[in-house]
Every structure is written in C-alpha cells, then in structure tokens.
C-alpha cells in the first residue's frame, strides 16, 4: 500500500452500471459511446454503498470542459482532492477479482473518508477494460 495525493478535485462524467458487478462492462460500453476517443482523458471506476447499502458502480471519465456531463446527458461527480491509500493491480484483466481483493484490503485501513468512493484509475491505454494487460490503481480517500 502507498499513499497518493490528488492536488485538485477531478470532475467526471459518469454512467451507472445497471447492477454490480455483472453490469460493469455495460456501464463502460455506454460511457465510451458518449466520448470522443480522440481526446485523451483519465478513465475511472467509482463504487460505494448507496441504495439500501447496495454497491453502486459508475464508469467515469474526466470532464474535459465545464458542463460536459450535462451536454452528454450523464451524471456529474467529483473525485475529491486529498490523500488516498492505494494499491496497484498489474495485469488485472487476467484476474479481475484481484481488484475486489485490493479494495477489501484497502477498506481495512482506519480513517477512510466515510463519503468517499472506491476509485479505480485505469491505465489510459486500456480505457477502462481495454485490450492490453494493463494496470489499475485502486484507491480510497483518507478522512481529513
């Protein structure tokens, strides 16, 4: 585990998965259908318990301009600046459950932000769940 500092809020546009975890690819497909692939941007997975304690998962992309989420008729969220505890999962596509195992370990860390997300930051080349054996950084914000 290591700490990562995000120095500024990251505004993202997001698409909720219809159910978790099986609906995650559907959310990324919908997200990518909204985006102009020629614009490089950070791609995220965001999850946390919300409705009746059920986990809600969102595929998300960094907004490139203010109001982009509204223009694309998607949800607008903010990944808060601050210090995050993190783990990197290499070659995640060969072991997708490794992402869940990483978050199980991270969730044991004291002083997590109770309103924070479990954040997956994907290697830009993989764009969420691309074709190469890329890495994903799993992270959770620590409470101030």
N, C-alpha and C positions, 0 to 999 in steps of 0.2 A: 504494500500500500504506500501511496505517496500523496502529498498534498499538492493541489493545483490551485492557483489564484486566477480568477476571472476578474479582470480590472474594470469592466463595464458591463452593464446589462446587455443581454443579447435578445433582441426582439425576433420572434419567429412566427411563421405561419404554420398552422398545424391541421392535421386530419386525424380524427379519432378512429381507432380500429373498431369494427363493429362488435368484436368480442376479443378477449385476451386468453391465451396467447395466439390462438389459431388465426385470428383476423389481422395480425401484424402485416403480413405480405400485402393484403388488400389495402391497408392504410398507406403503405409505401407506394403501391401502384397508383393510387388516387393522387397522392402528393406529387409524384413525378409527372403525372398527366397535366398538372397545373403549372409546372415550372418550364421555363425556357432553359433547356440544357446547356446552352452556350454561356450562361452566366455562372461562373464558379461560386459556390456558396457552401457553408457548413451544413451538414445534414445530421439530425439528431433523432433519437428515440426518447420520449418522455413518458414516464409512468409514475403513478402513485395511487393509493387507495382513495376513492372518492365516493361514488354512489353506494350507500349502504356497506361501505368497506370493500367493495369490489375494486379491483385494479382497473384503471382506465389507462390505455396506452395510446399515445399520439405519435405519428410520424411527423417530423417537423423540419423546416428549412429556415435558415437565416433570412430575414427580410432584407431585401436589397434597397428598398426605399420605404419611407413612411407611408402607411396606408396600403401597402401591397397585399396584406392579408385580406383586407376588406375588398379590394379590387378583384381578388381571386376567389372571393366568397368562401374563405376559410377562417378558421379560428385564429385569433391573435393571442400569443402568450409571451411571457418574459422569463428568460432564464436569468436569475438574479446574479449580480456580481457578488464576489465573496470568495471564501476559501472552501475548496471541495476536497473531500477524501476520495481517492481514485485507485483503480486497478485497470491495467490494460490486458485485454484478451486478444492474443495473437491467433491468426488463422481461425477466427470464430466460426466461419461457415462450415468447418469440419466438425465443430462441436457447439452448435447453437445453445444447448443447455449450459455451457460454460458461462454465458452472460448472466443467467439466473443465479448460478453458483457464486459469481463475483458479487452480485448485489446482496445475496444472503450474507456474505462475509462483511460487506460494507455496512449493512444495516445493523451489525453488532457494535459498531463504533459509537461511543457516547457523544452526546451533544450535537446530534443531527438537527438540521432545520426542520421543525415539525410540518411546515408548509412547503418544504422543498420537494423537488422531483428526483426520481432516479433518472439520471441523464446518461444516454449513450451518445457519444460523439464518434461518428463514423469517419474512417479514412476517406478523404474527398474522392479518391479514385473508385471507391466501392459504392458511393452514393446510397448508402442505406443497406443494401444487401446485394451488391454488385457481383461481378463475375470472378474477381481475383480473391485469393486468400489473404485478406487484409486484416487489420486490427481494428478494435473498437475500444475506446476509453470509457469505462463505466465509472460514474462519479455521483456523489451526493453532497449537497451543500451542508457545511457545518453551521450551527447556530452562531449568531454574532455574540 
